[in-house]
Amino acid sequence: MPLPEPYDAWFPDAPIDGTYGYDLDTLLAVEPAPAPAGFAELWQGWFTASRAVRPEPRLTSLGRQGAHDLYELEHTGAGGLRLRGWLALPSDGAARVGVVHGHGYGGRDAPDFARVPDDAAVVFPVARGLGALNVGAGAPDNAAEHVVHGIDSVETYALGRCAVDLWHAADALVEIAGDLPLYYTGASFGAIGVLAVPWDRRFVGATFVVPSFGQYDVRLDLECTGSGEAVRRYVAEHPEARDVLRYFDTSTAAGYLRVPVRCECALWDAAVPPPGQFAVANAVTAAAAARAGGSACPTLELEALPAGHADYPGDQDVDARAALATRAHIARCLAG
């Protein structure tokens, strides 16, 4: 079957139709996965337990980069694991917000300040096992192995441990920069922030870009070129793992968000199928409708990207505008 326009011209050799037969209307109708028993209690319990861990940050100065003074950071993560990442502080003046900046499954080899305001303190955590800094620490460095590491148990699954590590990275930032309001941004694998943000009231907003791990009821039926393919194949051989995954579905967690959220979801994405991405955004919409007029009501700013995890004509302009939109979203979240 021929690919739909303009993807037939953009990706003529694509092995998969990255639309999966969805258009914007049908993507907006994808329902989030319902919460399994004890979902909120599990995550709230993990957050409460994380409060007892001291981050014990250590900094190594790397000089100035743009508007920030940059440091390599080492801090304590879940289970006492020492993890490394980067931390940056405004070179001129005090920070007015702290940004926790997640990354994709390619790991992170250097900080990227495109979405970071000049007056923000920012931590760039690197997930256990990944990137140049944490290879060999707590999980495999291969994405296909990492995404199923520990999947036999809710308590050991890598995605959960990485999400908990985000709280510890935030703790390190706060210990160094002071008690700041926090904002999360992350792309693809960085959607583990959706699992972490709802339970941590320090966060005042978030941006999730082409979020992964959403709506496994749909995702597990769709072949893809990303890490989800390893999960799909694993669950086909080990169906009991499906019960574990229910506690790490980002479309479920998004229903517990209480802050303004910006979602950038792709209409085409062969690596992270679009229905899973839009399920995360749709969960925020549903949560907002359910709490309309009440306190802690989330809001959604949704941008439908032409494609995700792919180069296409005009993508650099799209990325630049999206980065500015996140900066503007941070400003609105701080303004209340």
PyMOL commands that set and color helices and strands:
alter all, ss='L'
color gray80, all
select helices_A, chain A and resi 7-10+24-27+39-50+78-80+131-134+143-146+158-177+188-199+216-219+228-237+241-248+250-254+274-290+315-335
alter helices_A, ss='H'
color red, helices_A
select strands_A, chain A and resi 58-65+68-76+82-90+97-101+120-125+182-187+203-209+260-266+299-305
alter strands_A, ss='S'
color yellow, strands_A
deselect
rebuild
show_as cartoon
